[in-house]
């Protein structure tokens, strides 16, 4: 009796479905990818009961003839590959030829299609029940394809019972569609759930140039996630393989202060294919180093473009994972591009934010006056200096009973106020649109001032100027640790210790780069014992560590002698510092370089040298601290990612007091 037998096609398709069709979202993903490969300009997706009862995908692509419709149900039937060499240059979303027969084997399946360029007036409808062909007949349809998958896993109850709730499955489908819509903003999408329209995304005009692609992606992001999330553009490219291949990255990443507790909002695409890649996740964190608190993750929507021969997309049945031919270069490109985008955001000038004509704009090189810099307890008649050189003047004491005593006033030409509106003598209710109050005549100075204000309002963009580029007025301190400042937009709180850490960090980093390779000898050398694997790794990195100023030498099979540390390392246990440095080098990879290790080393010891929270600082010292923070390359976070400044605008303050904002 033979022990080896060939499985029937129906069973083989159901086994393949176990890899391809994990849940209803997998069906939607495969069918939508086929619609994209068919050149669709509009794709509609409708589901019921979270995809269990119905999944319907409709497109206006090229469609199929009767013969092609039947061949698409054959296992490994595909129009996207012809030879084995094509696997090295895959440009389509789908290519295996397993999706349609696998889906048809686990549901009640109907395919209706008509070829776009066909002379036939009719289309074709194919019905399949659990992998068995039921009927093939003519059907009326416009050019394109519609696929219906009903009662998913009806013939596999063991798989069906492991599906989650309808709401959970619907959320997975919506997430899958959102990724596809982000990757293809030039395609219109419709999504219905239980006969309710969830979204209708119009096609965005995405040309071949980078500017139009970024604009289309921005609109699609806004349509899907709203305009509340602050994102900054990312762009970069690198030439590899002797100048023959170019790898590009573009898209958006979260602005400083925007982060999540998990990686769910990190969307990375390779040649428009959404992927999961641990190396790219690590590269993203590398780009944000020092800009995120521990345990927080950035959000992003980034696109990598590279030659198809440089990436292998055929290593996972669901095509979630990929392999790069030049993994190190790709990771370095992502980290550098994100890092450059964050630095550009921090270096953004007033002219870049559109506020050049604003009277309150602070020049980047404006001196910060330390004296006088009074606190909230300003005495009578003192001048209150602004960060950036502008001044407020405390009003002189008014006579008893007069309002506004001691209130600071900004000095600029006053605009005459309109005369009071006389009470209406008409009995009929007066509409607001009909009210035309008499105004006092304006002089030339007032007219010029009003014209300047109107021009400023019209030319001011939606994006506000960076916080440290607007005037700030110091009001006082809270709990001797937080500095209260006022801007023309509302209230600003500064964590002075975090600000001091950022200033000290960048100062030490600049000194370390100037004195690269310098080291200070330890009074008593220490031994460092490592595991066999770590010992081998450290032997390969001794030169890199020496450039950093770490003096390590072999002292046995798995023992090293530590006799020197960088001059900026103070107040830290030497052995612990080296062990953490080795862990960082292993995590970042051998391409991290001494600069990356220097940054990490300084960040480790910076807290020991920053201002203690209980130490009182004078007004002049606080003023200098704000000025030093303005000169930093990344002033809005401390080296460990905590915010240095928190802003509450007038609308937020009004909401806190129940004014409706």
Secondary structure, DSSP 8 states (H G I E B T S, - for coil): --S-----HHHHHHHHHHHH-SSHHHHHHHHHHHHHHTT-SEEEEEEEGGGTSEEEEEE-S----HHHHHHTTSTT--SS--SGGGGGG--SS--SS-HHHHHHTTSEEEEEEE-TT---S-EEEEEEETTEEEEEEEE---SEEEEEEESTTTT-HHHHTT---HHHHHHHHHHHHHHHHHHTTTSEEEEEETTEEEEEE------SSHHHHHHHHHHHHHHHH-S-S-EEEEEEEEEEGGGTEEEEEEEEEE-TT--BSSSTTEEEEETTEEE--HHHHHHHHHHTTTSS-TT-B--EEEEEE--GGGEE--SSTTS---EETTHHHHHHHHHHHHHHHHHHHHT--TTTTT-TT-TTB--TT-----SS---TT--TT-EEEEETS-EEEE-----TT-S-TT-EEE-S--------------SS---GGG---------HHHHHHHHHHHHHHHH--SS---GGGB-EEEEEEETTTEEEEEETTEEEEEEHHHHHHHHHHHHHHHHHHHTTT--EEEEEEEEEE--HHHHHHHHHTHHHHHHHT-EEEE-SSSEEEEEEE-TT--SS-HHHHHHHHHHHHHHH-TTSHHHHHHHHHHHHHGGGTS--TT----HHHHHHHHHHHHTSTTTTB-TTS-BSEEEEEHHHHHHHTTS--
